[in-house]
């Protein structure tokens, strides 16, 4: 049986990702490494730091030593740390937004990145740029931040208010883009409302897990 280690920085999407793995890769054993302080530190510093990169790398080395066949990072803000860890382990490392980025660049040249945490904007834009470069495509990326929405979700537990803040942001972004990507897995709560947006809006969790399956089994 294949073993997958899911690296998570928040409990907000814990059930969502585990349910997706059980649905899409039922034949694999899934274990979780959760460090909520990673996300707190990322947000406090408005981006990744050398100490965060070191911690992520150590987690990946530990997961490989524990017998993992694949590591999946649930947090798009960890990209720089995962890129570093790729050079230190011999198993595939999959970022949550890799599959989303690959799909987005095939849907339009003007791509909006919507986020509720500033720390996720740059890594998601980087994922899009990497995918575009690999495919030989030219894209224009614009960033949109629903400032404060993440605190509403994580500290107040108010999904309704969180979703309204993000939907208002998306309605502004739809006027300027061919497709919009949601930079965080926690934004999957918006899926039931995305039909209100005039352009396609992509979320990362399902596309990310589907990509993990493809890499794991070919």
C-alpha positions as CSV (number, residue, x, y, z in Angstrom):
1,X,0.0,0.0,0.0
2,X,1.3,3.5,-0.9
3,X,1.8,5.9,1.9
4,X,1.0,9.6,1.7
5,X,2.0,12.2,4.3
6,X,-0.2,15.3,4.2
7,X,1.6,18.4,5.6
8,X,-1.0,20.8,6.9
9,X,-0.7,24.3,8.5
10,X,-4.3,24.6,9.7
11,X,-7.1,22.5,11.0
12,X,-9.6,24.6,8.9
13,X,-9.3,22.3,5.9
14,X,-8.2,19.1,7.7
15,X,-11.4,17.2,7.1
16,X,-11.7,18.5,3.5
17,X,-8.3,17.2,2.4
18,X,-8.6,13.9,4.2
19,X,-12.0,13.3,2.7
20,X,-10.6,14.1,-0.8
21,X,-7.7,11.7,-0.4
22,X,-10.0,8.9,0.7
23,X,-12.2,9.6,-2.2
24,X,-9.6,10.0,-5.0
25,X,-6.8,7.8,-3.7
26,X,-8.7,5.2,-1.5
27,X,-5.9,2.6,-2.0
28,X,-3.3,4.8,-0.2
29,X,-2.7,5.2,3.5
30,X,-2.8,8.9,4.5
31,X,-1.0,10.3,7.6
32,X,-1.1,13.9,8.7
33,X,1.6,16.3,10.0
34,X,-0.1,19.4,11.3
35,X,1.8,22.5,12.5
36,X,-0.6,25.4,12.9
37,X,2.3,27.6,14.1
38,X,3.7,27.5,10.5
39,X,0.7,29.5,9.2
40,X,0.7,31.8,12.2
41,X,4.4,32.6,11.6
42,X,3.9,33.0,7.8
43,X,1.1,35.5,8.4
44,X,3.0,37.4,11.1
45,X,6.0,37.8,8.8
46,X,3.8,38.3,5.7
47,X,5.7,35.6,3.9
48,X,8.1,32.7,4.4
49,X,11.3,33.0,6.4
50,X,14.5,30.9,6.6
51,X,13.4,29.2,9.8
52,X,10.1,28.2,8.2
53,X,11.9,26.8,5.2
54,X,14.1,24.8,7.7
55,X,11.1,23.4,9.5
56,X,9.3,22.4,6.3
57,X,12.4,20.7,5.0
58,X,12.8,18.8,8.3
59,X,9.2,17.6,8.1
60,X,9.7,16.3,4.6
61,X,12.9,14.5,5.6
62,X,11.1,13.0,8.5
63,X,8.2,11.9,6.3
64,X,10.5,10.2,3.9
65,X,12.3,8.4,6.8
66,X,8.8,7.3,8.0
67,X,8.2,5.5,4.8
68,X,6.2,8.0,2.8
69,X,5.9,7.5,-1.0
70,X,4.6,11.0,-1.5
71,X,4.3,14.3,0.5
72,X,1.5,16.7,-0.2
73,X,1.6,20.2,1.1
74,X,-1.8,21.7,1.8
75,X,-0.6,25.3,2.2
76,X,0.4,27.2,-0.9
77,X,2.5,29.6,1.2
78,X,5.0,26.8,1.9
79,X,6.1,26.6,-1.8
80,X,9.7,28.0,-1.2
81,X,10.2,25.5,1.6
82,X,8.9,22.6,-0.5
83,X,11.2,23.6,-3.4
84,X,14.1,23.5,-1.0
85,X,13.0,20.1,0.4
86,X,12.8,18.7,-3.2
87,X,16.6,18.7,-3.3
88,X,16.9,16.8,0.0
89,X,14.4,13.9,-0.4
90,X,14.0,11.2,-3.1
91,X,10.2,11.0,-3.1
92,X,7.7,13.3,-5.0
93,X,6.5,16.5,-3.2
94,X,3.2,17.9,-4.5
95,X,2.0,21.4,-3.8
96,X,-1.7,21.9,-3.3
97,X,-1.9,24.5,-6.1
98,X,0.2,22.7,-8.8
99,X,-2.8,21.1,-10.5
100,X,-4.8,24.3,-10.3
101,X,-2.0,26.3,-11.9
102,X,-1.7,23.8,-14.8
103,X,-5.4,24.1,-15.5
104,X,-5.6,27.9,-15.1
105,X,-3.0,28.7,-17.8
106,X,-5.0,26.7,-20.3
107,X,-8.1,28.7,-19.6
108,X,-6.8,32.2,-20.3
109,X,-3.9,34.6,-20.3
110,X,-5.3,37.1,-17.7
111,X,-5.3,35.3,-14.4
112,X,-6.5,36.7,-11.1
113,X,-5.2,35.4,-7.8
114,X,-7.6,35.9,-4.9
115,X,-6.5,35.3,-1.3
116,X,-7.4,36.0,2.2
117,X,-3.8,35.9,3.5
118,X,-1.1,38.1,1.9
119,X,1.5,35.4,2.4
120,X,-0.2,33.2,-0.3
121,X,-0.3,35.7,-3.1
122,X,3.4,35.5,-4.2
123,X,3.6,31.7,-4.0
124,X,0.5,31.2,-6.0
125,X,1.7,33.7,-8.6
126,X,4.9,31.7,-8.7
127,X,3.1,28.5,-9.3
128,X,1.3,30.1,-12.2
129,X,4.5,31.5,-13.7
130,X,6.2,28.1,-13.4
131,X,3.3,26.3,-15.1
132,X,3.2,28.9,-17.9
133,X,7.0,28.7,-18.5
134,X,6.8,24.9,-18.7
135,X,4.0,25.2,-21.2
136,X,5.7,28.0,-23.2
137,X,2.8,30.4,-22.5
138,X,2.6,34.1,-21.7
139,X,0.3,35.1,-18.9
140,X,-0.6,38.3,-16.9
141,X,-1.3,37.8,-13.2
142,X,-3.2,40.2,-11.0
143,X,-3.5,39.8,-7.2
144,X,-6.5,40.4,-5.0
145,X,-6.6,40.3,-1.2
146,X,-9.7,40.0,1.0
147,X,-7.9,41.5,4.0
148,X,-9.2,40.2,7.3
149,X,-11.3,37.4,5.9
150,X,-9.0,34.7,7.1
151,X,-9.3,36.0,10.7
152,X,-13.0,36.0,10.4
153,X,-12.9,32.3,9.4
154,X,-10.2,31.1,11.8
155,X,-10.7,33.2,14.9
156,X,-14.4,34.0,14.7
157,X,-15.5,30.8,12.9
158,X,-17.8,32.8,10.8
159,X,-17.9,31.1,7.4
160,X,-20.8,33.2,6.1
161,X,-19.0,36.5,6.7
162,X,-15.8,35.1,5.3
163,X,-17.5,33.9,2.1
164,X,-19.3,37.3,1.6
165,X,-16.0,39.2,1.9
166,X,-14.3,36.9,-0.7
167,X,-17.3,36.9,-3.1
168,X,-17.3,40.7,-3.1
169,X,-13.6,40.5,-4.0
170,X,-14.3,38.0,-6.8
171,X,-17.0,40.2,-8.3
172,X,-14.4,42.9,-8.7
173,X,-11.8,40.6,-10.1
174,X,-14.1,39.1,-12.7
175,X,-14.1,42.3,-14.7
176,X,-10.3,42.2,-15.2
177,X,-9.5,38.5,-15.8
178,X,-10.2,35.5,-18.0
179,X,-10.0,33.1,-15.0
180,X,-9.6,33.4,-11.3
181,X,-7.7,31.1,-8.9
182,X,-8.3,30.9,-5.2
183,X,-5.0,30.9,-3.5
184,X,-5.9,28.9,-0.3
185,X,-7.5,25.5,0.3
186,X,-9.6,27.1,3.0
187,X,-11.4,29.1,0.3
188,X,-13.1,25.8,-0.9
189,X,-16.1,26.8,1.2
190,X,-17.0,29.2,-1.6
191,X,-17.6,26.5,-4.2
192,X,-21.4,26.5,-3.9
193,X,-21.4,30.3,-4.8
194,X,-18.8,30.4,-7.6
195,X,-21.5,30.2,-10.3
196,X,-22.3,33.8,-9.4
197,X,-19.0,34.8,-10.9
198,X,-18.9,35.7,-14.6
199,X,-15.5,34.0,-15.3
200,X,-14.3,30.5,-14.3
201,X,-13.0,30.3,-10.7
202,X,-10.7,27.4,-9.7
203,X,-10.1,26.0,-6.3
204,X,-7.0,24.0,-5.5
205,X,-7.9,21.0,-3.2
206,X,-9.5,18.5,-5.7
207,X,-7.2,19.4,-8.5
208,X,-4.2,19.1,-6.2
209,X,-5.2,15.6,-5.0
210,X,-5.9,14.5,-8.5
211,X,-2.4,15.6,-9.5
212,X,-1.0,13.6,-6.5
213,X,-2.8,10.5,-7.8
214,X,-1.4,11.0,-11.3
215,X,2.2,11.3,-9.9
216,X,1.8,8.4,-7.5
217,X,0.4,5.9,-10.0
218,X,1.3,7.4,-13.4
